Amino acid sequence: MDNKREKLEQRYHASEMWQDYDKSGIIRDKVNHVRDYIPDDVESILDIGCGNGIITNELAEQYHICGVDISAEALKQVKAETLQASADSIPVRDRSWDMVFSSEMLEHLPDDVLERTIHEITRITRKYVFITVPNRELLEARWIRCPKCGNTFHIYGHLHSFTPEAISRRIGPEFRLIRQGVHGPISRDFQPLLLKIKQNIANQWKDPEGLVLCPSCGNTDFDEQKGNPVSRACNLLNRYLGKKKPFWLFLLYERKG
């Protein structure tokens, strides 16, 4: 494992990462949307990248569900069956679960890990694949700059921005998309030109939130950003120019044949 990936994974193994993870309650609000997408014939669910089980624990009231995550600290809070494993190498049989579910995980994975993870998802499911990811996210809008080494990176560790077409290409021709939708809190994208001015001229980046770790140097000491006239002007203009959209993209696939 290379040094950058090792530093990124330290973030997920830290107990601090999972304390008050959903302070705003946004993930709990997501549960009702998730339930609505689950087909009636589903009895068993493998939840890959379940984190501390906010969704897993809710679904466990109705389904046989197993939460899979690489972090032992996160799994301590899961009240259902658990399996500690990397998403790209899961020790379960082919087609052994009615549905494989992945919520806000794929965007975090490097290309090679993402490819292997999609293979595991399609290998393990008996019938359905249910994926949620950020909806056409403008990754640069959530970049933060490390004050120690100057590296810029996504504050939540997102490496990919997905469209339905991009996910479907990765899932492959053995599955058909049977339902899709956008849900969740409304977010406003930043106009790319305004964002470049805000970041490169006003030197205004994303504010730190929770535990932030620079994947380049390992720094965890980030100060809150202070606005200036240029950054405030960019924010004001973007209120009128930035497009609003729901934050989550939901995609439900069914195995053909």
Salt bridges, closest charged atoms under 4 A:
GLU9 OE2 - ARG5 NE 3.22
ASP22 OD2 - ARG28 NH1 3.34
ASP36 OD2 - ARG179 NH2 2.69
ASP41 OD2 - LYS127 NZ 2.85
GLU58 OE1 - ARG35 NH2 3.54
GLU73 OE2 - LYS76 NZ 3.03
GLU81 OE1 - HIS64 NE2 3.09
ASP88 OD2 - ARG116 NH2 2.83
ASP94 OD1 - ARG123 NH1 2.67
ASP98 OD1 - ARG126 NH1 2.33
GLU104 OE2 - LYS30 NZ 2.81
GLU107 OE2 - HIS108 NE2 3.76
GLU107 OE2 - HIS158 NE2 3.84
ASP111 OD1 - HIS160 NE2 3.55
ASP112 OD2 - ARG116 NH1 3.88
GLU120 OE1 - HIS119 ND1 3.71
GLU120 OE1 - ARG123 NE 2.84
GLU137 OE2 - ARG142 NH1 3.28
GLU137 OE2 - HIS154 NE2 2.71
GLU137 OE1 - HIS158 ND1 2.77
GLU174 OE1 - ARG255 NH1 3.44
ASP189 OD2 - LYS245 NZ 2.54
GLU209 OE2 - LYS206 NZ 3.23
GLU254 OE2 - LYS127 NZ 3.82
GLU254 OE1 - ARG176 NH2 3.55
